[in-house]
């Protein structure tokens, strides 16, 4: 008996220690499970949202090829159509390569001082199929990257319309590649990637500043530095194939539904609102432009109708997901009226040769839409802040004005510096003989038509 009691005394401390350890382990795991239960669920991709953004990405690509290529190509003289088509084609390919290597990381990567992203996502490291909590919590992160890739590709392609028929192809490649790094990536970060403009409260739903103000201001600086086409404005330079231009405008309109409605990043109510607003603004601008031209010049033209459509689409872009139906009508009306004045009157008075009206349509239209956002944006439509007419006061309007002015100034300075350097090293303009012969032959050694 005494021996048994002695053994129990030896075993009891070990037993008690085991109980304490077991109790502690159980409590720790219960707390861990409770913490897991309390933690927010990780973002999960939604199949409907994913499908819509895949389609939207393809639609935005369609805007560049073949939409923009045909729209611009038909507006040039026939000796320059292949060169013009190739500008859009190569912008898509070159822009895609740069975007996946470092462009996406610089634009949307973790913020560095509100100015630029870092290189954590260099070569898409860490960008996979799991959603990102900020960039589309219901779609794969890589899909958001692809959607934004199409924006980064079409923006420099839009600039080429102002430089058509006189820029050296090699210089254009260097310019657009460097311009994307120096101008587009920082501005995209400022507005959409966690930078200082977004933090200030400025709102750009689908690219009024990031796409249209940047390309418009770059086009203005570039066409002034490049100089006028030989014979402009005294020699007639009519579009050689307006059916191509009208076809391109239709494809741009079609693709713009992905551009704007896709910027909701889901198949949701905001996407529907953006879709309707985009269509109504474009339709209104088309009719208003036609009526203004009819009153001004005596006849409505196919070129005017197509131009009015693009003006309306550019103007509604920054507010498409933030405004209701009646403001969308007003945005279309304002876009057509203001852009017509810039294209027809101000360009002639200023004397710059914007060959395909990038400045007056895209630049002015995008800036106009951003400013109108300060009036018409509504929280009821998904805007983070109300505009002046919806009780929001002047705070949003102030932020919108700062956004437009700062982006325009930064783009102008950056574009001028890049072109100056390239002009010194390579030269940016073809010779007079090459321009007379046409860029198709002088730059690419081929012709579009053999008749």
C-alpha positions as CSV (number, residue, x, y, z in Angstrom):
1,X,0.0,0.0,0.0
2,X,2.8,2.4,1.0
3,X,4.6,1.5,-2.2
4,X,1.5,2.3,-4.3
5,X,1.0,5.6,-2.6
6,X,4.7,6.5,-3.1
7,X,4.3,5.8,-6.9
8,X,1.1,7.9,-7.0
9,X,3.0,10.9,-5.5
10,X,5.7,10.5,-8.2
11,X,3.2,10.3,-11.0
12,X,0.8,13.0,-9.8
13,X,3.0,16.0,-10.7
14,X,3.7,14.7,-14.2
15,X,-0.1,14.1,-14.6
16,X,-0.9,17.6,-13.4
17,X,1.7,19.1,-15.8
18,X,0.2,17.1,-18.7
19,X,-3.3,18.4,-17.8
20,X,-2.0,22.0,-17.7
21,X,-0.2,21.6,-21.1
22,X,-3.4,20.0,-22.6
23,X,-5.6,22.7,-21.3
24,X,-3.3,25.5,-22.6
25,X,-3.1,23.8,-26.0
26,X,-6.9,23.5,-26.2
27,X,-7.4,27.1,-25.1
28,X,-4.9,28.3,-27.7
29,X,-6.5,26.4,-30.5
30,X,-10.0,27.5,-29.5
31,X,-8.8,31.1,-29.5
32,X,-7.1,30.6,-32.9
33,X,-10.4,29.1,-34.4
34,X,-12.3,32.0,-32.9
35,X,-9.9,34.5,-34.4
36,X,-10.3,32.8,-37.8
37,X,-14.0,32.9,-37.4
38,X,-13.9,36.6,-36.5
39,X,-11.5,37.5,-39.4
40,X,-13.2,38.8,-42.5
41,X,-13.6,36.3,-45.3
42,X,-10.9,36.5,-48.1
43,X,-12.2,38.0,-51.3
44,X,-13.7,35.4,-53.6
45,X,-14.0,35.6,-57.4
46,X,-17.6,35.7,-58.7
47,X,-18.1,33.9,-62.0
48,X,-20.6,36.5,-63.3
49,X,-18.4,39.4,-62.6
50,X,-15.4,37.6,-63.9
51,X,-17.1,36.8,-67.2
52,X,-18.2,40.4,-67.7
53,X,-14.7,41.8,-67.1
54,X,-13.2,39.3,-69.5
55,X,-15.7,40.5,-72.2
56,X,-15.1,44.1,-71.3
57,X,-11.3,43.6,-71.7
58,X,-11.9,42.2,-75.1
59,X,-14.2,45.1,-76.0
60,X,-11.6,47.7,-75.0
61,X,-9.0,45.8,-77.1
62,X,-11.5,46.1,-80.0
63,X,-11.5,49.8,-79.6
64,X,-7.8,49.9,-80.5
65,X,-7.9,47.1,-83.1
66,X,-9.7,47.5,-85.4
67,X,-11.8,50.4,-84.1
68,X,-9.4,53.2,-83.6
69,X,-7.1,52.0,-86.5
70,X,-10.0,52.1,-89.0
71,X,-11.3,55.4,-87.6
72,X,-8.0,57.1,-88.0
73,X,-7.0,55.3,-91.1
74,X,-10.0,56.4,-93.1
75,X,-9.4,60.1,-92.1
76,X,-5.9,60.2,-93.5
77,X,-4.8,60.5,-97.2
78,X,-4.5,57.1,-99.0
79,X,-0.7,57.3,-99.1
80,X,-0.6,57.2,-95.3
81,X,-3.3,54.7,-94.3
82,X,-1.0,51.7,-93.6
83,X,1.3,53.8,-91.5
84,X,-1.8,55.1,-89.5
85,X,-3.2,51.5,-89.1
86,X,0.2,50.3,-87.9
87,X,0.5,53.0,-85.2
88,X,-2.6,51.5,-83.4
89,X,-1.4,48.0,-84.1
90,X,2.1,48.4,-82.6
91,X,0.8,50.5,-79.6
92,X,-1.3,47.5,-78.5
93,X,1.6,45.1,-78.7
94,X,4.4,47.3,-77.3
95,X,2.1,48.7,-74.6
96,X,1.1,45.1,-73.6
97,X,4.7,44.0,-73.2
98,X,5.7,47.0,-71.1
99,X,2.6,46.7,-68.9
100,X,3.1,43.2,-67.8
101,X,6.9,43.7,-67.2
102,X,6.7,46.8,-65.0
103,X,3.9,49.1,-66.1
104,X,1.2,47.5,-64.0
105,X,3.4,47.5,-60.9
106,X,4.3,51.2,-61.3
107,X,0.6,52.1,-61.9
108,X,-1.1,50.0,-59.3
109,X,1.6,48.6,-57.1
110,X,2.0,49.6,-53.4
111,X,2.1,53.3,-53.2
112,X,5.4,55.3,-52.9
113,X,4.7,58.8,-51.6
114,X,1.4,59.2,-53.5
115,X,3.4,59.5,-56.7
116,X,4.1,56.1,-58.2
117,X,3.8,52.4,-57.4
118,X,6.8,50.3,-56.4
119,X,8.1,47.2,-58.3
120,X,6.7,44.6,-55.9
121,X,4.6,43.3,-58.9
122,X,7.5,43.3,-61.4
123,X,6.9,40.7,-64.1
124,X,3.5,40.2,-62.4
125,X,5.1,38.6,-59.4
126,X,2.2,37.9,-56.9
127,X,-0.5,38.9,-59.4
128,X,-2.6,35.7,-59.6
129,X,-6.1,34.4,-59.9
130,X,-7.0,35.4,-56.3
131,X,-8.9,38.7,-56.1
132,X,-7.3,41.8,-54.7
133,X,-9.3,43.5,-51.9
134,X,-9.0,46.9,-53.6
135,X,-8.7,46.1,-57.3
136,X,-11.9,44.2,-58.0
137,X,-12.7,42.0,-54.9
138,X,-14.9,39.7,-57.0
139,X,-12.6,39.2,-60.0
140,X,-9.2,37.6,-60.3
141,X,-6.4,40.1,-59.7
142,X,-4.8,39.1,-63.0
143,X,-8.0,39.9,-64.8
144,X,-8.0,43.4,-63.4
145,X,-4.4,43.7,-64.7
146,X,-5.5,42.7,-68.2
147,X,-8.5,45.1,-68.1
148,X,-6.2,48.0,-67.2
149,X,-3.6,46.8,-69.8
150,X,-6.1,47.7,-72.6
151,X,-6.5,51.2,-71.2
152,X,-2.7,51.6,-71.1
153,X,-2.5,50.4,-74.8
154,X,-5.2,52.6,-76.3
155,X,-4.0,55.9,-74.7
156,X,-0.8,56.3,-76.6
157,X,-2.5,55.0,-79.7
158,X,-5.0,58.0,-79.5
159,X,-2.0,60.4,-79.5
160,X,-0.9,59.2,-82.9
161,X,-3.9,60.8,-84.6
162,X,-2.5,64.2,-84.0
163,X,0.9,63.2,-85.5
164,X,-0.4,61.4,-88.5
165,X,1.2,61.8,-92.0
166,X,4.5,63.3,-90.8
167,X,6.2,61.5,-87.9
168,X,9.1,59.1,-88.3
169,X,8.0,55.6,-87.3
170,X,11.2,54.8,-85.3
171,X,10.8,58.1,-83.4
172,X,7.2,57.4,-82.7
173,X,8.1,54.0,-81.1
174,X,10.6,55.6,-78.8
175,X,8.2,58.5,-77.9
176,X,5.2,56.4,-77.1
177,X,7.2,53.8,-75.1
178,X,9.0,56.5,-73.0
179,X,5.8,58.6,-72.7
180,X,3.9,55.7,-71.1
181,X,6.5,55.3,-68.4
182,X,7.0,59.0,-67.7
183,X,3.4,60.2,-68.1
184,X,0.7,57.5,-68.2
185,X,1.9,55.2,-65.4
186,X,2.3,58.0,-62.8
187,X,-1.0,59.6,-63.7
188,X,-2.8,56.2,-63.5
189,X,-1.3,55.8,-60.1
190,X,-2.3,59.3,-59.0
191,X,-5.9,58.8,-59.9
192,X,-6.6,55.0,-59.6
193,X,-3.6,53.4,-57.8
194,X,-3.7,55.0,-54.4
195,X,-1.9,58.2,-55.4
196,X,-2.4,61.8,-54.3
197,X,-5.3,62.8,-56.6
198,X,-7.4,59.8,-55.5
199,X,-6.6,60.5,-51.9
200,X,-7.6,64.1,-52.4
201,X,-11.1,63.0,-53.5
202,X,-10.8,63.5,-57.2
203,X,-13.0,61.1,-59.2
204,X,-12.5,59.7,-62.7
205,X,-14.7,56.7,-63.3
206,X,-13.2,55.3,-66.6
207,X,-10.4,57.6,-67.8
208,X,-11.4,61.2,-68.5
209,X,-8.1,62.4,-67.1
210,X,-6.0,59.2,-67.1
211,X,-6.8,58.5,-70.8
212,X,-8.3,61.5,-72.5
213,X,-6.7,64.5,-70.9
214,X,-3.3,62.9,-71.1
215,X,-3.6,62.0,-74.7
216,X,-5.2,65.3,-75.6
217,X,-2.5,67.4,-74.0
218,X,0.3,65.2,-75.3
219,X,-1.2,65.5,-78.8
220,X,-1.3,69.3,-78.5
221,X,2.3,69.6,-77.5
222,X,3.5,67.0,-80.0
223,X,1.7,68.5,-83.0
224,X,3.0,72.0,-82.3
225,X,6.6,70.7,-81.9
226,X,6.3,68.5,-85.0
227,X,5.0,71.3,-87.1
228,X,2.3,71.5,-89.7
229,X,1.9,69.0,-92.6
230,X,3.3,70.2,-95.9
231,X,0.6,72.5,-97.5
232,X,-1.5,72.7,-94.4
233,X,-4.0,74.5,-94.2
234,X,-4.1,75.9,-97.7
235,X,-3.9,72.5,-99.5
236,X,-7.1,70.4,-99.2
237,X,-6.4,67.2,-97.3
238,X,-9.8,65.4,-97.2
239,X,-10.2,61.9,-95.7
240,X,-9.6,59.3,-98.3
241,X,-12.2,56.7,-97.1
242,X,-15.0,57.9,-94.9
243,X,-16.8,54.5,-94.9
244,X,-13.8,53.2,-93.0
245,X,-14.0,56.1,-90.5
246,X,-17.8,55.5,-89.9
247,X,-17.1,51.8,-89.4
248,X,-14.3,52.6,-87.0
249,X,-16.6,55.0,-85.1
250,X,-19.2,52.2,-84.8
251,X,-16.6,49.8,-83.4
252,X,-15.3,52.4,-81.0
253,X,-18.9,53.0,-79.7
254,X,-19.4,49.2,-79.3
255,X,-16.1,48.8,-77.5
256,X,-16.8,51.8,-75.3
257,X,-19.5,49.8,-73.4
258,X,-16.6,47.6,-72.1
259,X,-14.5,50.7,-71.5
260,X,-17.1,52.4,-69.3
261,X,-19.5,49.7,-68.0
262,X,-16.6,47.4,-67.4
263,X,-15.0,50.0,-65.1
264,X,-17.6,49.0,-62.5
265,X,-15.5,45.9,-62.2
266,X,-18.6,43.7,-61.9
267,X,-21.9,42.7,-63.5
268,X,-23.9,45.0,-61.2
269,X,-26.2,47.9,-61.1
270,X,-23.5,50.5,-61.6
271,X,-22.4,48.7,-64.8
272,X,-26.0,49.0,-66.1
273,X,-26.1,52.7,-65.2
274,X,-22.8,53.3,-66.9
275,X,-23.9,51.4,-70.0
276,X,-27.1,53.5,-70.3
277,X,-25.3,56.7,-69.6
278,X,-22.7,56.0,-72.2
279,X,-25.2,55.2,-74.9
280,X,-27.4,58.2,-74.2
281,X,-24.5,60.7,-74.1
282,X,-23.1,59.4,-77.3
283,X,-26.5,59.5,-79.0
284,X,-27.2,63.0,-77.8
285,X,-23.8,64.3,-78.8
286,X,-24.1,62.7,-82.3
287,X,-27.5,64.5,-82.9
288,X,-26.3,67.8,-81.4
289,X,-23.1,67.8,-83.5
290,X,-25.1,67.1,-86.6
291,X,-27.5,69.9,-85.9
292,X,-24.8,72.4,-85.1
293,X,-22.9,71.5,-88.3
294,X,-26.1,71.7,-90.3
295,X,-26.8,75.2,-89.0
296,X,-23.2,76.3,-89.4
297,X,-22.3,74.8,-92.8
298,X,-25.6,74.1,-94.4
299,X,-25.3,70.3,-94.6
300,X,-24.8,67.5,-92.1
301,X,-21.9,65.2,-92.9
302,X,-20.9,61.6,-92.2
303,X,-17.6,62.9,-90.8
304,X,-19.4,65.3,-88.5
305,X,-21.8,62.6,-87.2
306,X,-18.9,60.2,-86.5
307,X,-16.9,62.9,-84.7
308,X,-19.9,63.9,-82.6
309,X,-20.2,60.3,-81.4
310,X,-16.6,60.1,-80.3
311,X,-16.9,63.5,-78.5
312,X,-19.9,62.3,-76.6
313,X,-18.2,59.1,-75.6
314,X,-15.0,60.9,-74.4
315,X,-17.1,63.4,-72.4
316,X,-19.2,60.8,-70.6
317,X,-16.2,58.5,-69.7
318,X,-15.2,60.1,-66.4
319,X,-18.7,60.2,-65.0
320,X,-20.5,57.3,-66.7
321,X,-20.9,55.2,-63.5
322,X,-21.6,58.3,-61.3
323,X,-24.5,60.1,-63.1
324,X,-28.2,59.4,-63.7
325,X,-30.1,59.6,-67.0
326,X,-30.9,63.3,-67.3
327,X,-27.3,64.4,-66.5
328,X,-26.1,62.0,-69.2
329,X,-28.2,63.9,-71.8
330,X,-26.6,67.1,-70.6
331,X,-23.1,65.7,-70.7
332,X,-23.7,64.7,-74.3
333,X,-25.1,68.1,-75.2
334,X,-22.1,69.9,-73.5
335,X,-19.6,67.5,-75.1
336,X,-20.8,68.1,-78.6
337,X,-21.1,71.8,-78.3
338,X,-17.8,72.5,-76.6
339,X,-15.8,70.0,-78.7
340,X,-17.3,71.5,-81.9
341,X,-16.2,74.9,-81.0
342,X,-12.7,73.7,-80.3
343,X,-12.4,71.6,-83.4
344,X,-13.9,74.1,-85.9
345,X,-13.0,77.5,-84.4
346,X,-10.3,77.4,-81.8
347,X,-8.0,75.1,-83.8
348,X,-8.2,77.3,-86.8
349,X,-7.6,80.4,-84.7
350,X,-4.6,78.9,-82.9
351,X,-3.1,77.5,-86.1
352,X,-1.8,74.1,-84.8
353,X,-2.1,71.1,-87.1
354,X,-3.9,68.4,-85.1
355,X,-4.4,66.1,-88.0
356,X,-7.3,64.0,-86.7
357,X,-8.6,66.3,-83.9
358,X,-7.3,64.4,-80.9
359,X,-7.0,67.6,-78.9
360,X,-10.5,69.0,-79.6
361,X,-12.3,65.7,-79.2
362,X,-10.5,63.6,-76.7
363,X,-8.6,66.2,-74.6
364,X,-11.4,68.8,-74.4
365,X,-14.1,66.1,-74.1
366,X,-12.4,64.3,-71.3
367,X,-11.7,67.5,-69.4
368,X,-15.3,68.7,-69.8
369,X,-16.6,65.4,-68.5
370,X,-14.4,65.6,-65.4
371,X,-15.5,69.1,-64.6
372,X,-19.2,68.2,-65.1
373,X,-18.6,65.4,-62.5
374,X,-18.2,68.2,-60.0
375,X,-21.8,69.2,-60.8
376,X,-23.7,65.9,-61.6
377,X,-22.0,63.1,-59.6
378,X,-24.4,61.4,-57.3
379,X,-23.9,59.0,-54.4
380,X,-27.2,57.4,-55.4
381,X,-25.6,56.3,-58.6
382,X,-22.4,54.9,-56.9
383,X,-20.3,58.0,-56.8
384,X,-18.2,58.3,-53.6
385,X,-19.1,61.9,-53.3
386,X,-22.0,64.2,-54.4
387,X,-21.5,67.0,-56.9
388,X,-22.7,70.5,-56.5
389,X,-26.2,70.0,-57.8
390,X,-26.8,67.0,-55.5
391,X,-25.9,68.8,-52.3
392,X,-22.2,68.1,-52.2
393,X,-21.0,71.7,-52.2
394,X,-17.8,72.8,-54.0
395,X,-15.4,70.3,-52.6
396,X,-15.7,67.7,-55.4
397,X,-15.7,70.5,-58.0
398,X,-12.4,71.8,-56.5
399,X,-10.8,68.4,-56.6
400,X,-11.9,67.8,-60.2
401,X,-10.4,71.1,-61.3
402,X,-7.1,70.4,-59.5
403,X,-7.1,66.9,-61.2
404,X,-7.6,68.3,-64.7
405,X,-5.1,71.1,-64.4
406,X,-2.4,69.1,-62.7
407,X,-2.6,66.2,-65.1
408,X,-2.6,68.6,-68.1
409,X,0.4,70.5,-66.8
410,X,2.4,67.4,-65.9
411,X,1.6,65.8,-69.3
412,X,2.6,68.9,-71.2
413,X,6.0,69.2,-69.5
414,X,6.7,65.5,-69.7
415,X,5.8,65.3,-73.4
416,X,7.9,68.4,-74.3
417,X,11.0,67.0,-72.6
418,X,10.6,63.5,-74.2
419,X,10.2,64.9,-77.7
420,X,13.1,67.4,-77.3
421,X,15.4,64.6,-76.4
422,X,14.2,62.3,-79.1
423,X,14.4,65.1,-81.7
424,X,18.0,65.8,-80.8
425,X,19.0,62.1,-81.0
426,X,16.9,60.7,-83.8
427,X,14.8,63.5,-85.3
428,X,11.0,63.3,-85.0
429,X,9.8,64.3,-88.5
430,X,10.2,62.7,-91.9
431,X,11.9,64.7,-94.7
432,X,9.7,66.8,-97.1
433,X,10.4,64.2,-99.9
434,X,9.3,61.3,-97.6
435,X,6.2,63.2,-96.6
436,X,5.4,64.0,-100.2
437,X,5.9,60.3,-101.2
438,X,3.7,59.2,-98.2
439,X,4.6,57.4,-95.1
440,X,3.4,54.0,-96.4
441,X,6.2,53.9,-98.9
442,X,8.9,56.0,-97.2
443,X,8.6,54.3,-93.8
444,X,7.3,50.8,-94.6
445,X,8.0,50.2,-98.3
446,X,4.4,49.2,-99.3
447,X,1.1,50.6,-100.6
448,X,-2.4,50.0,-99.4
449,X,-3.9,50.3,-102.9
450,X,-2.5,49.2,-106.3
451,X,-4.8,50.8,-108.9
